[in-house]
Amino acid sequence: MESLYSSLRELSIFIFPLILGITLHEVGHGYVAYLLGDPTAKNAGRLTLNPLKHLDPIGLLVLIVTRTIGWAKPVPINPRYFKNLKQGLLLVSIAGPLVNFFLALVFWLIFKLSIFFNPFGISFGQVYIVYPIYQISAAGVIVNIILGVFNLIPIPPLDGSKVVAYFLPSSWLPKYLGLEKYGFFIILLFVFTGLLNGFLENTLNIIYRYILS
């Protein structure tokens, strides 16, 4: 019972920044594509802050249960609208992670302000208003940095693969981007071998040591 209570409490802290981070990540992709002349995401109703348009229920549940991997509904884009194909794909791809890093900065500022305005320091036992803000803002920093860093891993179809593709010779692109159909299985391989968990743990250690210290 105590373990269940602890899990529900942790979920209540992380769920808002998680949903916000996923939603704005996808909106970031779609909006940059729109700025580059591609109306596909706009026509599909994906330039909205309504999280129901972006969340995949199964992907969100898997993320909550595993705390490692999950997925959202990918924003539809049509690269044929881009004047420069490789540059367009690069800008659209990095938009999502950059939004997450910006959100992490916003949450970090709120985190610092919640400490500054709390007269009891880190021990928030008597401060019932500031304490939840402190917890949720810290969770927002963690969630959004993890989302940004994870999506920059250069495994198709993650955003990092489009960044790598920008610097590859055009003759290499079909084979590299063709790995997308195996991408999910490659990520699962990293999960089962512990490589992904180790990578995320190292990222968390850096966050706690240098950002939330």
SULDARA-V540825 format. One record per pair of residues at least 12 apart in sequence whose C-alpha atoms are under 10 Angstrom apart, sorted by the first residue. I is the first residue (numbers start at 1). J is the second residue. D is the distance in Angstrom with one decimal. If there is no record, write none. Layout:
[[I & J & D] [I & J & D]]
This chain:
[[7 & 64 & 10.0] [10 & 135 & 9.6] [10 & 136 & 9.8] [10 & 139 & 9.4] [11 & 64 & 7.9] [12 & 136 & 8.8] [13 & 132 & 7.9] [13 & 133 & 9.4] [13 & 134 & 10.0] [13 & 135 & 6.7] [13 & 136 & 5.3] [13 & 137 & 9.0] [13 & 138 & 9.3] [13 & 139 & 6.8] [13 & 140 & 9.0] [14 & 64 & 9.6] [14 & 135 & 8.7] [14 & 136 & 6.6] [14 & 137 & 9.2] [14 & 138 & 9.2] [14 & 139 & 5.6] [14 & 140 & 7.2] [14 & 142 & 9.2] [14 & 143 & 7.6] [15 & 64 & 8.9] [15 & 136 & 9.0] [15 & 139 & 9.0] [15 & 140 & 9.4] [15 & 143 & 9.6] [16 & 136 & 7.9] [16 & 137 & 9.9] [16 & 139 & 9.1] [16 & 140 & 8.2] [17 & 103 & 9.0] [17 & 104 & 9.4] [17 & 107 & 8.9] [17 & 136 & 7.2] [17 & 137 & 7.9] [17 & 138 & 9.5] [17 & 139 & 6.8] [17 & 140 & 4.9] [17 & 141 & 8.4] [17 & 142 & 9.2] [17 & 143 & 6.8] [17 & 144 & 7.6] [18 & 60 & 9.4] [18 & 63 & 10.0] [18 & 64 & 9.7] [18 & 139 & 8.4] [18 & 140 & 7.2] [18 & 142 & 9.5] [18 & 143 & 6.1] [18 & 144 & 7.5] [18 & 147 & 8.8] [19 & 51 & 6.9] [19 & 52 & 9.6] [19 & 54 & 9.3] [19 & 55 & 7.9] [19 & 60 & 8.8] [19 & 143 & 9.7] [20 & 49 & 8.6] [20 & 50 & 9.7] [20 & 51 & 7.6] [20 & 100 & 9.3] [20 & 103 & 8.9] [20 & 140 & 8.9] [20 & 143 & 9.8] [20 & 144 & 9.1] [21 & 51 & 9.9] [21 & 96 & 9.3] [21 & 97 & 9.5] [21 & 99 & 8.1] [21 & 100 & 6.1] [21 & 101 & 9.5] [21 & 103 & 7.3] [21 & 104 & 8.9] [21 & 140 & 8.1] [21 & 141 & 10.0] [21 & 143 & 7.4] [21 & 144 & 5.9] [21 & 145 & 9.6] [21 & 147 & 7.6] [21 & 148 & 9.2] [22 & 51 & 8.1] [22 & 54 & 7.6] [22 & 55 & 7.4] [22 & 60 & 9.5] [22 & 71 & 8.8] [22 & 72 & 7.2] [22 & 73 & 9.7] [22 & 96 & 8.8] [22 & 97 & 10.0] [22 & 99 & 9.8] [22 & 100 & 8.3] [22 & 143 & 9.5] [22 & 144 & 8.5] [22 & 147 & 7.9] [22 & 148 & 10.0] [23 & 46 & 9.6] [23 & 47 & 9.8] [23 & 48 & 8.6] [23 & 49 & 6.6] [23 & 50 & 7.6] [23 & 51 & 5.5] [23 & 52 & 8.7] [23 & 53 & 8.4] [23 & 54 & 5.9] [23 & 55 & 7.2] [23 & 72 & 8.6] [23 & 73 & 9.7] [23 & 96 & 9.6] [23 & 100 & 9.9] [24 & 47 & 9.4] [24 & 48 & 8.9] [24 & 49 & 7.1] [24 & 50 & 9.7] [24 & 51 & 8.7] [24 & 54 & 9.1] [24 & 95 & 9.8] [24 & 96 & 7.5] [24 & 97 & 9.7] [24 & 99 & 6.8] [24 & 100 & 7.6] [24 & 103 & 8.9] [25 & 54 & 9.4] [25 & 72 & 9.7] [25 & 75 & 9.8] [25 & 93 & 10.0] [25 & 94 & 9.7] [25 & 95 & 7.5] [25 & 96 & 4.2] [25 & 97 & 6.6] [25 & 98 & 8.2] [25 & 99 & 5.9] [25 & 100 & 6.3] [25 & 101 & 9.8] [25 & 103 & 9.7] [25 & 144 & 9.3] [25 & 147 & 8.7] [25 & 148 & 8.6] [26 & 41 & 9.8] [26 & 46 & 8.0] [26 & 47 & 8.4] [26 & 48 & 9.5] [26 & 49 & 9.5] [26 & 51 & 9.7] [26 & 53 & 9.7] [26 & 54 & 6.8] [26 & 55 & 9.3] [26 & 72 & 8.1] [26 & 73 & 8.2] [26 & 74 & 7.2] [26 & 75 & 6.2] [26 & 76 & 9.8] [26 & 93 & 9.9] [26 & 95 & 8.8] [26 & 96 & 6.2] [26 & 97 & 9.5] [26 & 99 & 9.2] [27 & 41 & 8.7] [27 & 42 & 9.7] [27 & 46 & 6.7] [27 & 47 & 5.5] [27 & 48 & 6.8] [27 & 49 & 7.4] [27 & 50 & 9.9] [27 & 51 & 9.8] [27 & 53 & 10.0] [27 & 54 & 8.4] [27 & 75 & 7.9] [27 & 95 & 9.0] [27 & 96 & 7.7] [27 & 99 & 9.1] [28 & 47 & 8.4] [28 & 75 & 9.5] [28 & 92 & 7.7] [28 & 93 & 9.0] [28 & 94 & 8.9] [28 & 95 & 5.4] [28 & 96 & 5.1] [28 & 97 & 8.6] [28 & 98 & 8.4] [28 & 99 & 6.4] [28 & 100 & 9.2] [29 & 41 & 8.8] [29 & 46 & 9.7] [29 & 47 & 9.2] [29 & 74 & 9.2] [29 & 75 & 6.9] [29 & 76 & 9.1] [29 & 77 & 8.7] [29 & 89 & 9.7] [29 & 91 & 8.4] [29 & 92 & 5.1] [29 & 93 & 6.4] [29 & 94 & 7.9] [29 & 95 & 5.5] [29 & 96 & 5.4] [29 & 97 & 9.1] [29 & 98 & 9.9] [29 & 99 & 9.2] [29 & 159 & 9.8] [30 & 42 & 7.2] [30 & 44 & 9.9] [30 & 45 & 9.8] [30 & 46 & 6.9] [30 & 47 & 6.3] [30 & 48 & 9.6] [30 & 74 & 9.5] [30 & 75 & 6.1] [30 & 76 & 7.5] [30 & 77 & 7.2] [30 & 92 & 7.4] [30 & 93 & 9.7] [30 & 95 & 8.8] [30 & 96 & 9.0] [31 & 46 & 8.8] [31 & 47 & 6.4] [31 & 48 & 9.6] [31 & 75 & 9.9] [31 & 92 & 8.3] [31 & 95 & 8.7] [31 & 96 & 9.9] [32 & 88 & 8.8] [32 & 89 & 9.9] [32 & 91 & 7.2] [32 & 92 & 5.6] [32 & 93 & 9.0] [32 & 94 & 9.6] [32 & 95 & 6.9] [32 & 96 & 9.3] [33 & 75 & 9.7] [33 & 76 & 9.5] [33 & 77 & 6.9] [33 & 78 & 8.4] [33 & 79 & 8.5] [33 & 81 & 8.8] [33 & 82 & 8.2] [33 & 88 & 7.5] [33 & 89 & 8.5] [33 & 91 & 8.1] [33 & 92 & 5.8] [33 & 93 & 9.3] [33 & 95 & 9.3] [34 & 47 & 9.0] [34 & 77 & 8.8] [34 & 81 & 9.4] [34 & 82 & 9.8] [34 & 92 & 9.4] [35 & 82 & 9.8] [35 & 92 & 9.6] [36 & 79 & 9.5] [36 & 81 & 7.6] [36 & 82 & 6.1] [36 & 83 & 8.0] [36 & 84 & 9.4] [36 & 88 & 7.1] [36 & 89 & 10.0] [36 & 91 & 9.1] [36 & 92 & 8.8] [37 & 78 & 9.6] [37 & 79 & 9.4] [37 & 80 & 9.5] [37 & 81 & 5.8] [37 & 82 & 6.5] [37 & 83 & 8.4] [37 & 88 & 9.8] [38 & 76 & 9.8] [38 & 77 & 6.8] [38 & 78 & 6.4] [38 & 79 & 7.4] [38 & 80 & 8.2] [38 & 81 & 5.2] [38 & 82 & 7.0] [38 & 88 & 9.9] [39 & 76 & 9.6] [39 & 77 & 7.9] [39 & 78 & 8.3] [39 & 81 & 8.5] [40 & 75 & 8.7] [40 & 76 & 6.2] [40 & 77 & 5.5] [40 & 78 & 6.5] [40 & 79 & 9.7] [40 & 81 & 9.4] [41 & 74 & 9.9] [41 & 75 & 6.2] [41 & 76 & 5.5] [41 & 77 & 6.1] [41 & 78 & 8.8] [42 & 75 & 9.7] [42 & 76 & 9.2] [42 & 77 & 9.5] [43 & 76 & 9.6] [44 & 75 & 8.7] [44 & 76 & 7.7] [44 & 77 & 9.8] [45 & 75 & 9.8] [46 & 73 & 9.8] [46 & 74 & 9.7] [46 & 75 & 6.9] [46 & 76 & 8.4] [47 & 75 & 9.2] [51 & 72 & 10.0] [52 & 73 & 9.8] [53 & 72 & 9.6] [53 & 73 & 7.9] [53 & 75 & 9.8] [54 & 71 & 9.8] [54 & 72 & 6.1] [54 & 73 & 5.3] [54 & 74 & 7.6] [54 & 75 & 7.9] [55 & 71 & 7.9] [55 & 72 & 4.9] [55 & 73 & 5.9] [55 & 74 & 9.2] [56 & 70 & 8.9] [56 & 71 & 6.7] [56 & 72 & 4.8] [56 & 73 & 5.5] [56 & 74 & 9.2] [57 & 70 & 9.8] [57 & 71 & 9.0] [57 & 72 & 8.1] [57 & 73 & 9.3] [58 & 70 & 8.2] [58 & 71 & 8.1] [58 & 72 & 8.8] [59 & 71 & 4.5] [59 & 72 & 6.1] [59 & 73 & 8.6] [60 & 72 & 7.1] [67 & 197 & 9.6] [68 & 146 & 9.7] [68 & 150 & 9.6] [68 & 191 & 7.9] [68 & 196 & 8.0] [68 & 197 & 7.1] [68 & 200 & 8.1] [69 & 147 & 9.9] [69 & 150 & 9.1] [69 & 184 & 9.9] [69 & 187 & 8.5] [69 & 188 & 8.6] [69 & 191 & 8.4] [69 & 196 & 9.3] [69 & 197 & 9.8] [74 & 157 & 10.0] [77 & 89 & 9.5] [77 & 92 & 9.1] [79 & 92 & 9.8] [85 & 166 & 9.3] [86 & 162 & 8.3] [86 & 163 & 9.1] [86 & 165 & 7.6] [86 & 166 & 5.5] [86 & 167 & 8.9] [86 & 168 & 9.9] [86 & 170 & 9.2] [87 & 162 & 9.6] [87 & 163 & 9.3] [87 & 165 & 9.9] [87 & 166 & 6.9] [87 & 167 & 10.0] [88 & 162 & 9.8] [88 & 166 & 9.4] [89 & 159 & 9.3] [89 & 162 & 6.4] [89 & 163 & 8.0] [89 & 165 & 8.9] [89 & 166 & 7.9] [90 & 159 & 8.5] [90 & 160 & 9.0] [90 & 161 & 9.3] [90 & 162 & 5.7] [90 & 163 & 5.4] [90 & 164 & 8.6] [90 & 165 & 8.1] [90 & 166 & 6.3] [90 & 167 & 9.7] [91 & 162 & 9.1] [91 & 163 & 8.5] [91 & 166 & 9.9] [92 & 159 & 8.7] [92 & 162 & 8.9] [92 & 163 & 9.7] [93 & 151 & 9.2] [93 & 152 & 8.9] [93 & 158 & 8.5] [93 & 159 & 5.0] [93 & 160 & 7.4] [93 & 161 & 8.7] [93 & 162 & 6.3] [93 & 163 & 7.1] [94 & 148 & 9.1] [94 & 151 & 9.0] [94 & 152 & 8.0] [94 & 159 & 6.5] [94 & 160 & 7.6] [94 & 162 & 8.3] [94 & 163 & 7.3] [95 & 148 & 9.8] [95 & 159 & 9.0] [96 & 147 & 9.1] [96 & 148 & 7.4] [96 & 151 & 8.3] [96 & 152 & 9.5] [96 & 159 & 8.0] [97 & 144 & 8.4] [97 & 145 & 8.4] [97 & 146 & 9.5] [97 & 147 & 7.0] [97 & 148 & 4.1] [97 & 149 & 7.2] [97 & 150 & 8.7] [97 & 151 & 6.6] [97 & 152 & 7.1] [97 & 159 & 7.9] [97 & 160 & 9.2] [98 & 144 & 9.7] [98 & 145 & 9.6] [98 & 148 & 6.9] [98 & 149 & 9.7] [99 & 144 & 8.6] [99 & 145 & 10.0] [99 & 147 & 9.9] [99 & 148 & 8.0] [100 & 140 & 9.5] [100 & 141 & 9.0] [100 & 143 & 8.5] [100 & 144 & 4.8] [100 & 145 & 6.5] [100 & 146 & 8.6] [100 & 147 & 6.7] [100 & 148 & 5.4] [100 & 149 & 9.0] [100 & 151 & 10.0] [101 & 141 & 8.4] [101 & 143 & 9.8] [101 & 144 & 6.2] [101 & 145 & 5.8] [101 & 146 & 9.2] [101 & 147 & 8.6] [101 & 148 & 6.3] [101 & 149 & 8.8] [102 & 141 & 9.6] [102 & 144 & 8.4] [102 & 145 & 9.2] [102 & 148 & 9.7] [103 & 140 & 7.6] [103 & 141 & 7.5] [103 & 143 & 9.5] [103 & 144 & 6.5] [103 & 145 & 8.6] [103 & 148 & 10.0] [104 & 137 & 8.7] [104 & 138 & 8.9] [104 & 139 & 9.2] [104 & 140 & 6.1] [104 & 141 & 4.3] [104 & 142 & 7.4] [104 & 143 & 7.8] [104 & 144 & 5.3] [104 & 145 & 6.2] [104 & 146 & 9.6] [104 & 147 & 9.9] [104 & 148 & 9.3] [105 & 137 & 10.0] [105 & 140 & 9.1] [105 & 141 & 7.1] [105 & 144 & 9.1] [105 & 145 & 9.2] [105 & 211 & 9.8] [106 & 137 & 8.6] [106 & 140 & 8.7] [106 & 141 & 8.2] [107 & 133 & 9.6] [107 & 134 & 9.4] [107 & 136 & 8.3] [107 & 137 & 4.8] [107 & 138 & 6.9] [107 & 139 & 8.3] [107 & 140 & 5.6] [107 & 141 & 5.6] [107 & 142 & 9.3] [107 & 144 & 9.0] [108 & 134 & 9.6] [108 & 137 & 6.5] [108 & 138 & 6.8] [108 & 139 & 9.5] [108 & 140 & 7.8] [108 & 141 & 5.9] [108 & 142 & 9.4] [108 & 211 & 7.9] [108 & 212 & 7.8] [109 & 137 & 8.4] [109 & 138 & 9.8] [109 & 141 & 9.5] [110 & 133 & 7.8] [110 & 134 & 7.7] [110 & 136 & 9.4] [110 & 137 & 6.1] [110 & 138 & 8.6] [110 & 140 & 9.7] [110 & 141 & 9.8] [111 & 130 & 9.7] [111 & 133 & 7.3] [111 & 134 & 5.4] [111 & 135 & 8.0] [111 & 136 & 8.3] [111 & 137 & 5.2] [111 & 138 & 6.0] [111 & 139 & 9.4] [111 & 140 & 9.1] [111 & 141 & 8.6] [111 & 212 & 8.3] [112 & 134 & 8.2] [112 & 137 & 8.9] [112 & 138 & 9.2] [112 & 212 & 8.7] [113 & 130 & 9.5] [113 & 133 & 9.6] [113 & 134 & 8.6] [113 & 137 & 9.9] [114 & 129 & 9.6] [114 & 130 & 6.0] [114 & 131 & 7.8] [114 & 132 & 9.4] [114 & 133 & 6.7] [114 & 134 & 5.6] [114 & 135 & 9.4] [114 & 137 & 8.7] [115 & 130 & 8.2] [115 & 131 & 9.0] [115 & 133 & 9.6] [115 & 134 & 7.2] [117 & 130 & 8.1] [118 & 130 & 6.9] [118 & 131 & 8.7] [118 & 134 & 9.7] [122 & 134 & 9.3] [138 & 207 & 9.9] [138 & 208 & 9.5] [138 & 211 & 9.6] [138 & 212 & 7.2] [141 & 207 & 8.2] [141 & 208 & 9.9] [141 & 211 & 8.5] [141 & 212 & 8.3] [142 & 203 & 9.2] [142 & 204 & 7.2] [142 & 207 & 6.9] [142 & 208 & 8.6] [142 & 211 & 9.4] [142 & 212 & 9.0] [143 & 204 & 9.7] [145 & 203 & 8.4] [145 & 204 & 8.9] [145 & 207 & 8.2] [146 & 200 & 7.3] [146 & 201 & 9.9] [146 & 203 & 7.3] [146 & 204 & 7.8] [146 & 207 & 9.4] [148 & 160 & 9.8] [149 & 199 & 9.9] [149 & 200 & 8.8] [149 & 203 & 8.3] [150 & 196 & 9.2] [150 & 199 & 9.2] [150 & 200 & 8.0] [150 & 203 & 9.7] [152 & 164 & 9.6] [153 & 187 & 9.8] [154 & 183 & 10.0] [155 & 176 & 9.1] [155 & 177 & 8.9] [155 & 179 & 7.9] [155 & 180 & 7.6] [155 & 182 & 9.3] [155 & 183 & 6.2] [155 & 184 & 8.9] [155 & 186 & 7.9] [155 & 187 & 7.8] [156 & 176 & 7.9] [156 & 177 & 6.2] [156 & 178 & 8.0] [156 & 179 & 6.1] [156 & 180 & 4.5] [156 & 181 & 8.0] [156 & 182 & 8.1] [156 & 183 & 5.4] [156 & 184 & 8.5] [156 & 186 & 9.3] [156 & 187 & 9.6] [157 & 177 & 7.7] [157 & 178 & 9.4] [157 & 179 & 8.1] [157 & 180 & 5.1] [157 & 181 & 8.2] [157 & 182 & 9.1] [157 & 183 & 6.3] [157 & 184 & 8.3] [158 & 180 & 8.6] [158 & 183 & 8.2] [158 & 184 & 9.6] [158 & 187 & 10.0] [161 & 176 & 8.4] [161 & 177 & 7.6] [161 & 179 & 9.8] [161 & 180 & 9.2] [162 & 176 & 9.9] [162 & 177 & 8.2] [164 & 176 & 9.4] [164 & 177 & 10.0] [165 & 177 & 7.7]]
